[in-house]
């Protein structure tokens, strides 16, 4: 790397010996040359930006692919769960309707039994009342016939 004349002039005007001025300038140039490997330039940043954008685009594509796979897997599992749930609900529905049918039959049987018992009791009650009514009618007829006989025998 060539030495800059201006750098030497600045040092010589500051009353620095020419050999020392050259040594300073040369040391600074060496440091700058070494620093070029360490310092990033705009071009380096643009290259790095492009690389980062490319990496981000790849990561985004991978993430989207993973999300699609996960979505498909979740939808498949949800479909299986839906099918299983519907099957269980159908079984439960059949079981509930079966039990309702059994309860209805038991209720009908019990109701028929109670109705039969009530009819028998009503028939017994009606039979007893009817007998009492016939006995009362017969008693009244006997009394009326007694009055009629009395009037017929005494009023003649």
C-alpha positions in Angstrom: 0.0 0.0 0.0 1.5 3.4 -1.0 2.1 6.0 1.7 0.1 9.1 1.4 2.1 12.3 0.9 -0.3 14.3 2.9 0.1 12.1 6.0 3.9 12.6 5.8 3.5 16.4 5.4 1.2 16.6 8.4 3.7 14.8 10.6 6.7 16.8 9.2 4.9 20.1 10.0 4.4 18.9 13.5 8.2 18.7 13.8 8.4 14.9 13.6 11.5 13.5 12.2 11.0 12.1 8.6 12.0 8.6 9.6 9.6 8.6 12.5 6.9 10.2 10.3 7.3 7.4 7.8 7.2 4.8 10.5 4.0 6.3 12.0 2.3 6.4 8.6 3.5 2.9 7.7 2.2 1.6 11.0 -1.1 3.2 10.5 -1.4 1.9 7.0 -0.6 -1.6 8.2 -3.3 -1.3 10.9 -5.8 -0.1 8.3 -4.9 -2.9 6.0 -5.3 -5.4 8.8 -8.5 -3.8 9.9 -10.1 -4.2 6.5 -10.4 -7.9 7.2 -12.1 -7.0 10.5 -14.3 -4.0 9.5 -17.5 -4.5 7.5 -18.1 -2.4 4.5 -21.4 -1.4 3.0 -20.9 -4.1 0.4 -20.2 -6.6 3.1 -23.4 -5.6 4.8 -25.4 -5.8 1.6 -24.1 -9.3 0.9 -24.9 -10.3 4.5 -28.4 -8.7 4.2 -29.0 -10.7 1.0 -27.8 -13.9 2.7 -30.0 -13.2 5.8 -33.0 -12.5 3.6 -32.4 -15.8 1.7 -32.1 -17.7 5.0 -35.2 -16.0 6.4 -37.1 -16.9 3.2 -35.9 -20.6 3.6 -37.0 -20.6 7.2 -40.3 -19.1 6.3 -40.9 -21.8 3.6 -39.9 -24.5 6.1 -42.1 -23.1 8.8 -45.0 -22.9 6.4 -44.4 -26.5 5.3 -44.3 -27.6 8.9 -47.5 -25.7 9.7 -49.2 -27.3 6.7 -48.1 -30.8 7.9 -49.3 -30.0 11.4 -52.6 -28.6 10.1 -53.1 -31.8 8.0 -52.3 -34.0 11.0 -54.6 -32.1 13.3 -57.4 -32.2 10.8 -56.9 -35.9 10.4 -57.0 -36.4 14.2 -60.1 -34.2 14.5 -61.8 -36.2 11.8 -61.0 -39.5 13.7 -62.2 -37.9 17.0 -65.4 -36.7 15.2 -66.1 -40.1 13.8 -65.5 -41.8 17.2 -67.6 -39.3 19.0 -70.5 -39.7 16.5 -70.2 -43.5 16.9 -70.4 -43.2 20.7 -73.3 -40.8 20.5 -75.2 -43.2 18.2 -74.5 -46.1 20.6 -75.7 -44.0 23.5 -78.7 -42.9 21.6 -79.7 -46.5 20.9 -79.1 -47.4 24.5 -81.2 -44.4 25.8 -84.1 -45.2 23.4 -83.9 -48.9 24.4 -84.1 -47.9 28.1 -86.9 -45.5 27.4 -88.8 -48.3 25.6 -88.3 -50.6 28.6 -89.5 -47.9 31.0 -92.5 -47.3 28.8 -93.4 -51.0 28.8 -92.9 -51.2 32.6 -95.0 -48.1 33.1 -97.8 -49.5 30.9 -97.7 -52.8 32.7 -97.8 -51.1 36.1 -100.6 -48.8 34.9 -102.6 -51.7 33.5 -102.1 -53.6 36.8 -103.3 -50.6 38.8 -106.2 -50.0 36.5 -107.2 -53.7 36.8 -107.0 -53.5 40.6 -109.1 -50.3 40.6 -111.7 -51.9 38.4 -111.9 -55.0 40.6 -112.2 -52.7 43.7 -114.8 -50.6 41.9 -116.7 -53.7 40.9 -116.7 -55.0 44.5 -117.8 -51.5 45.7 -120.5 -51.3 43.1 -121.6 -54.9 43.9 -121.9 -54.0 47.6 -123.7 -50.7 46.9 -126.0 -52.4 44.3 -126.9 -55.1 46.9 -127.6 -52.4 49.5 -129.7 -50.5 47.0 -131.7 -53.6 46.0 -132.2 -54.4 49.7 -133.4 -50.8 50.3 -135.8 -51.0 47.3 -137.1 -54.4 48.5 -137.5 -53.0 52.0 -139.4 -50.0 50.7 -141.6 -52.2 48.6 -142.3 -54.4 51.6 -143.3 -51.3 53.6 -145.5 -50.0 50.7 -147.1 -53.4 50.3 -147.6 -53.5 54.0 -149.3 -50.1 53.8 -151.4 -51.3 50.9 -152.4 -54.4 52.7 -153.2 -52.4 55.7 -155.4 -50.0 53.8 -156.9 -52.8 51.7 -157.9 -54.8 54.8 -159.0 -51.9 57.0 -160.8 -49.6 54.5 -163.0 -52.1 52.8 
